[in-house]
Amino acid sequence: MISYKEALKKLSRSKLSIKSETILSENSLNRICSENVYSKFSYPAADNSAFDGYAINSNESNKASKSNIIKLKILKIIAAGDNPNIKKVSKFSCIEVMTGAIIKKPFNTIIPYEKSKIITKNKIKYLLIDRKINKFNNLRFAGSDFKKDQLVLKKGDIIKASDVLVLKTLGIKNIKVKKKLKIIFFATGNEITNKEIIPNWKVRNSNGSYIKSFSKILPLDIKEKGILRDNDEKKFIKELNKNIKKKVDVVITIGAVSAGKYDYVPQTIKKFKSKSYFKNAKIRPGKPILFSKIKSRTAFFGLPGNPVSTAACFRFFVLPFIFYSIGYFGDVPINAKLKNKFEKKKDLTRFIKGKLTISKQGYSEFEVFKGQESYKIKPLASSNVWGQFNNGKSSFKKGDIIYCHTTFGVNFF
C-alpha cells in the first residue's frame, strides 16, 4: 500500500507529454498557456481623457486668479475614436473632449465639465480659468496599464475570462495552448443505470455526470463510454485495446476496483504491459485507488465506486496527474486554521468535506462537516473545499493549520 506522498511522486514521474496547438484568443477560456505571451502594443495606446470636459495647456493658467480670469477659446470637440489632430493650435485655446478622447500636445490636463465655466461671445465659446491648473489632471497615460513587450501571461497559466479581455484589448489574436486531454471513462456494476425512475436495488449513474462536469471548467475532452456489467471483463479488455490504439490519454473506470467477487478491474489491468503501477493507497476515502501507465502511453485510473470516494480520488489523483501532464502548477493549497477538532488513524491521509470561511480577524478557517462516510453526498454538496489531514498525526485540535483544496483544482484566489 502506497502513501499519498509517494503516489503523487509516481504520478509526476508518469506524466504524459501533451502537445500544443494555436487557437483564437477569444476561444481560450480555461485553456493552459503553452508559452509566455507578451504585449504587442502599449495600452492605453496614447494619452487620453479620463473625463468629459476640456483639455487645456496648464502653462496658460499660471497667472490666472479670481481677479485675472483667463479666457481659452474652444477650438473643437473631440470624442473617443476621433482623429485628435488639429491643424493649428493658437495660444490661449482649448478643446472640448469626451472620455477616451486622445490628448496631444500642447494640451496636458483635463478640466471636467462640472468644474468648468463657459461663456459665449460673438458666437465663439470660451472656457474661463480663475486659478492655476496643475498639469496631468484626469489623464490616462499611454502605456500606464500595459507597456509594449510586457509579460501578459506565463507558460502554464490557466486562461481566465479577464485574461481573454486583456488578450483582445492588446491585439493578440492567436495564442498557443496545450491540447485538451482525451479522457474516457466507464461506470461499472449491474446496479448502475442511466434511468431516472428506478427500483431501490438500482443506483443512478451520478458519478459519470460528476466527472463529465469537469470538462466545463478544465481543458479536458471527457467522454462517457457506457456501463460495464459484472461479467464484462472481455468487453473491458476490448475497449481498452481499442482506445489505446486511438491514443486516448486517460482511461477511467468507476467501481469494480476493490476486492469483491465482481471487482475484475485490477486483475484485468495486470494483463497489460505497465510502466508504472500502484494499487491501494493509505488514504480515506478512496483506499482501493488503482493507477497504471499502459504501454507507456495511456494512463489508467481505477476509482472506487462510492460517490465521495470517486470525487476524492478524481480530485487528488486524476487531477494532479492531468496538471503534471499539461504543465499547470496553480493547484496550490490554502492554509487554514482548523475550526473544530478532528481525529483519524495516524497512518492515513484523510480528505475531508468541509467549509472554508474568513474569520472576523481576517484569517482562513476550515470547518469539518459531520457525515464523512463515503456514501454521504449531502456534506460534499455543502462543501466549498476539501481539507487535507496528512498521515503521521492522529489528533488535530482547534487552531491547527491544515491544507485546503478547491473542489475542481483551479485556485482563483
Beta strands, then each sheet from edge to edge (+ up, - down):
strand 1: 20-24
strand 2: 37-38
strand 3: 48-49
strand 4: 53-56
strand 5: 70-78
strand 6: 93-97
strand 7: 109-112
strand 8: 118-121
strand 9: 124-129
strand 10: 139-140
strand 11: 151-153
strand 12: 174-178
strand 13: 181-188
strand 14: 192-193
strand 15: 203-204
strand 16: 220-228
strand 17: 250-254
strand 18: 274-279
strand 19: 283-284
strand 20: 290-294
strand 21: 298-303
strand 22: 334-338
strand 23: 342-343
strand 24: 349-358
strand 25: 364-368
strand 26: 385-389
strand 27: 395-396
strand 28: 401-406
sheet 1: 1+ 12-
sheet 2: 2+ 11-
sheet 3: 3+ 10-
sheet 4: 7+ 4- 6+ 5+ 9- 8+
sheet 5: 16+ 13+ 17+ 21+ 20- 18+
sheet 6: 14+ 15+
sheet 7: 19+ 24+ 25- 22- 28+ 26-
sheet 8: 23+ 27-
end
